[in-house]
Amino acid sequence: MQETVTSQRSFASPGDEGERLISLRNAAARVGVSSRTIYRLLASSAFPKPRRIGRKILFRHSDLLAYMKGGAV
């Protein structure tokens, strides 16, 4: 029997100099909303701008922290 292991993956982008990048799904979980809500917030420019690596949509960890604290990004 196979076990399913879920983990939070972070990515590093050359332009971010070691900044942790969080996937859309994990960003939604951290903020406490659905992925669809993240898309709505992005459309209204009410959420930090994501980075794209290939087809992945990623957010800087520091941007998410600032958003959750209510600070401007």
N, C-alpha and C positions, 0 to 999 in steps of 0.2 A: 504494500500500500504506500502511495506517495503522500508526503505531507506538503501542504501549501504553505509557503513562507512569504509573508508580506513584509516589506521593509520600505523605509523612506529612503529614496535615492536622491542624492544631490549631485549636481554636475558642476564642473568648473569650465568657464569659458576663458579663452586667452585674453579677451579685453577686460575681464573682470578681476584680474590679478588675484585669484584665490578666493573670490567672493563665492559663497555657496549659492547655488541656483536650485530652486525648488520647483517640482513639476506642478502643473495646473491642479491635478487631483489632490496633491499634498497641500498646496496653498489653500484650496477650498476647505480642506479638513482643518487646517490651522486656524483659519478665519471663522470657521463654523457655519459655512454656507455651502450650497451645492455648486458643482462645476458650472451649471447653467447660469446661476446667479453671478459667478465671476465673469462670464461672457457678457451678461447684461451690464455689469459695472464697467467693464472695459469699453463697451459701446457708448456709455455715457461719460467716459473719461473720469470716472469716480474711483478707479483702482489703479495701482501702479502699473506702468507700462511693462509688458513682458519682453523677454529676449526670445529669439527663435534660433534653435539649432536644429537644422533639418526640418522635420515636421513637429518637433517638440516645442511646446510653449512653456517657458521657464521664467520664474520670478526670482529676483535677488532677495535673499533672506533679509537683508537690512531694509529693503523697501517694504517687505511684509511687516516687519517689526514696527516701522514708522507708521504704516497704515493702521495697525492695530492700536497703536498708542494715540492715534488721532492726529499725528503730525503730517504735514504736507510732504509729498515726495517729488 
